[in-house]
Structures are given as structure tokens and as C-alpha cells.
Amino acid sequence: MQGYAWAHVSNARRACNDLPGAEQAMDRAWKLWEAGALGDPGLLEEVWLPGLDAALRKAQRRFPEALKRIEEALALDRGELRAQILLSKARILETLGDPEGSTVVLREAAYLISGDREPRLAFGVRFNLLVDLCHLGRVAEARLELPEVRALAERLGGDLDLVRVVWLEGKIAAGLGRTEEAYSAFQQARREFVARELPYDCALASLELAVLLLDCGRTAEVPGLATDMLWIFRAQGVHREALAALRLFCDAAREDRATANLARRVAVYLYRAQHDPALTFDSEMRAEA
């Protein structure tokens, strides 16, 4: 019981960005769990230990160990937690820049989740699946599944869920060449993200809008986007490398040097960096700018 409890203490410390404390708690959890294994009557869900350990290894950027623990958790699962474990695996693959692998895992998880019984989990899995499909250029496939994602967001009733669906609609519209539809969606999402002071979301929507404008030759509107993003540099929770990437684009935009390719690459970096604060900024990208 103590080993089981210490695993959750470790997870709480990880969530509070206390990685050394989380490591100590997880080491203690495994020692206690293994010491008590012979007396375990099977009442505890043992899948939690490798599952929470995987989350810690991901936060530590020890990705091979994280994936190893995830596979251990999947092998131990009795069926009740498989979808949640698969979602954790997809997040690791996403952090590694493997949207194709993440898509396969999320597709499996989606089949296991009932939108009626677990609408929050179903929304998270299906939303991330469509984002991955967009990153893979499979926007037509994503468009077919978009109504289901919007229906889940409406059922949940959260304003932020609906705003993120608007952003997703913009990504899909942009991928399908529906420029005005994408422009309207990104503008709406940006306004809502600013109002809620969500810097990463606002930065991503702004960069995707910049790509749209630059591709259409509307370069005169891009410096205004850069000015509108200045508040992000004063926001809490945005790490230094992410700010450096964003500043690079903003400086280029204000000096009329921004290109659609630069905006795309910074957007890809920021998307990964928000889930992996230790991800370093691509030096090649700096050279391009």
C-alpha cells in the first residue's frame, strides 16, 4: 500500500515540476512495492506504477525508459486503463516528433473509449488524433471526423474546448485551401486565447495565421501579428527557448523578413515545446532567420 501511495506522491511532485523529489518518491515506491509483492492479494491496480513512472521519465526526457515503462503498463493492464495508457504513449511519441506513431496509438485508443461514458477522455483522444492527422497532411481524413469532435466539445460544454475546436477547424480549412474560412477561424481563436491569457495557444494560432497570410502574399498584415504577440513575452510559464523562437519570428516579421517556411518551423517547434520544455531551439532555424 505504501509503494502504491508513494507512486502517486511522485506523480504529484512531477506535476509541480519537482523532478528530483519525484525521482526520490518513485524509487521509494518501487522498493516498497517489490518488498510487499509476495503479500499482495491483487486488490491494487499494479499498472499504475509503470504508468506513473513513464510520466516521470517523459518529464525527465528519458524517452526510451518512458516507452519501456508504457509497454510494461500495457502488458499488465486488465482492460480498464488501456485507453489512458495508450494516450500517455501517444503523448510521448508526439513529444519525440512522431505524429505517425502517435496517430496509430490514438486510433487504437479511440476504439476503446465510449463518448457516452467518458466524453472528456474521448474528446482528448479524438482531438489529438485530428491534430496529428493535420501534421501528417491528412486533412481530408481529419475533416471527416471533425463533426464528432465538435459534438463532444459541445456535450462537455466547456468554452475552452470549443475555442480549441475552432482552432482545429482553422488548421483543417487551411490544409484544404479554404483560406478565408481558415483566416476567420484563426482570428477568432486568437482573440479567445488572448482573453484567457493562454500564451502557447495564442502563439500557435498567430503563427498559423502568419503562414496563411504569407502564402497569400498579404505580407503587410504580418508585422501587426508580431506586435499583437508582445504580451506573450511577459506571460508566465513560457520557457526561455520557446520565447527565443517566438522572438526570432517577431523580429523577422517587424523587419519584413518573415517567410511562411520560418513561421511553419517555429509553429512546429512551439507545438512540441509546450509538452517538452527542455526541447532546445533548432540552431539551423536560427541560421535561416
N, C-alpha and C positions, 0 to 999 in steps of 0.2 A: 504493500500500500504506500509506503514511503517513497519507494522508487517511482511509482506511478505519479505521486504528487510532485516529486522533485522535477519530473519531466515537464510538468505544467508550469512550475516555477521558472524553469529555464525558458520556456516559451514566452512567459510574461516579461522576463528580463530582456529577451531578444526584441520584443515589441517596443521596449523602452530604450532600445539602442545600447543596452549594457551587454555587449558581446562577451567580455571576459567573465562577467558574472553568470551569463547564460551558459558558457562553457563549463564553469565550475559546477553549476547545478546539474547539467546534463551528465557529466562524469559521475557525479554522486548518484544520479538516477539510475544509470546503468549498473553501477556496483551493487546498489540496494536491490534492484530488480533481479539481477542474476543470483544474488545471495538468497533471495526468497523464492526462487523458481521452483524448487522441489516441493514447497508447501502451497503452491498456487492452485486453488480449486477451479480455476478457469472463469472466475467471475469478472475479472478485469479484461478490457479490450486491449490486448497487447500490441495491436497495430499502432497505438498512439506513440509508443516510444520511438520506433524508427521514423514515424511520420513527423513528429516534432523535431527529432534530430535532423531530419532532412531540411526542415525550415531553417534551423540554425546554421547548417553547413552552407546553405544557399546565401544567407546573410553574410557569412564569412568568405564568400566567393570560393568555397571549396567544392566546386560543382561536381567533380567525379564522385566524391563522397556523398554528396546530396542525392545524386541519381542512384547510387548503390543503396542508400537507406530507403529511397522511394520504392525500389524493386523489392526490398525486404518487406516493406509495409504491404505492398500488393500481394506478396506471397502469403502473408499472414491474414489478410482480410477475409472475413466470413461473408462479405457481400454488402453489409450495411454502409460501409465507409468508402467503398471503391471509387465512387464518383468524386468525393472530396480529395482522395489521394491522387487521382488522375489529374484533377485541377492543379494540385501542387506540382505535379510533374510537368504539366504544360507551362506553368509559370517559370520553372527552371529552364526549360527549353527556350522559352521566349526570351529570358534574360541572356541566354547564350547566343541569341540571334538566329534561332532555328524555327521560324514560323511554320515550316512544312512539318517538322516533327511535332510541334505544338498542335497543329491542326488535326493530325491523326489522333492524338491523345484526347483532345477536346471533343472530337466527333464520337469517340467511344464513350466518353463521359456523358455526352448529351443523350445517348440512347438509354442510359441508366436512370436518368432523372425525370421525374414526373413534374410537369409545370403546375399541376393542380396541387400536389402535396408539398413541393419545395420550390415555389416560384422564385425566391431570391437566388437560390443556387442555380436554378435553370436559367435565369436571366444572366448571371455572371458567366456561366459556361458558354451560352449561345452568343452573347455579346462579344466575348473574347475570340470566339471562333470566327465570327464575321470580320473582326479586325484583322485576324491572321489571314483570312482569305483575301482581304484588300491588299495586304502587304505582299501577297503572292501573285497579285494581278488577276485574281479570280473573282472580279467584281460582279460579273453576271450571276455567278453562283450565290454570292452574298446577297444580291438584290432579291433573289427568290425567297430567301429565309428572313429577310428584313421585317415583313409584317408580323411574324411570330415574336421577334424580339421586341418590337414596339408594343404588341399586345401584352407581353409580360411586364413591360415597364409601366404601362397604363394600369394593369392589375395591381402592381405594387404600390402605385400612387405617389411615388417619390418624385419631386420636381427635378432633382439632380439626375436621376435615372433617365428621365425624359429628355433633359438637355443633352446628355451623352448620346442618346439615340439620334437627336438632331445632328450632332457632330458626325456620327456614323453615317447618317443619310447624306451628309455633305461629302464624305470620303467616297461613298458608292457613286453618287452623282458625278463627282469629278472623274472617277475612273471610267464612267460610261460616256464622258464627253458632254455632259449636261452642265455647261459652265454656269449659266445664270442660276440654276437650281442649287448648285454647289455653293456659289457665291452667297446666296441668301442664307443657306444653312450654316455656313461657317461664320457669317456675320452675327447671326442670332446666337449661336453657341458662344462666340467670343464675348458678347455682351453679358450673357448669363454667367460665364466663368469669371469675368471681371467683378460682377456684382457679388459673387460668392467668394472672391479672393482666392481662386484656385490657380496658382501661377503656372504649373506644368500644363494643365488643360488649356489655359489661355494661350500659352506659348505654342503648343501644338496646333491649335486651331488657327492661330495667326500665321504660322509658317506654312500651313497647308493653303491658306488663303493667298499668301505671297506667291506660292508656286503657281496657283491658278492665274493670278494677275500677271506674273512674269511670262507665263506660257502664252497669254493672250496679248502680250505687248503693252499692257497697261502699267508700265513701269513707274509712271508719275504718282501712282497711288501707294507704292511700296514704302517710301520714306515715312508716310503718315502712320503706317502699321508699326514701324520701328519706334516712332515717338509714343504711340499708344502702349507699347510694351515696357516703357521705362519703369513703371511701378513694380514690375516683376523683380527688378534688381534690389528693391527694398523689402521684398516679401520674405517671410520666414520659411525655412525648410527646403530651400533650393541650394544644392551644394555647389561648391566653387567651380568645378569642371563644367557643370551644366550652365552656370552663369557665363563662363568664358565662351562656350559655344554660342550661346544666345547673343552675347555682346559682339562676337565676330560678325554674325549676320546683321545685327542692327547697325553696326558701324559701316558695313558694306552697303546697306540699304540707304543710309543717310548720305553716302558719298556716291550714290548711283552706280555702285559696283556689284550689287547683288545679282546673282543668277538663279534661275529655277533649280539648277542642279545643287547649288550651295544650300538653298532653302530645304530641298528634299533631304540632303545628307544631315543637316542639323536636326531636322524633324525626326529622322530615324534614330539619331543619337539620343535625343531627348526622350523618345518613347522608351528606349531601353534603359536610359539612365534613371528614370523615375522609379524603376524597380531594382536598380543596381547602382546606388550612389557612389560606389567605388570604381565604376567604369570610367576609364580615362578618355579624354578627348582625343580623337584621331589627329595625330600630327600632320598626316597627309592633307586632312581637311584644312588645317591652319595654313599650310603652304598654298593650297588652292586659292584661299581668300586673299 
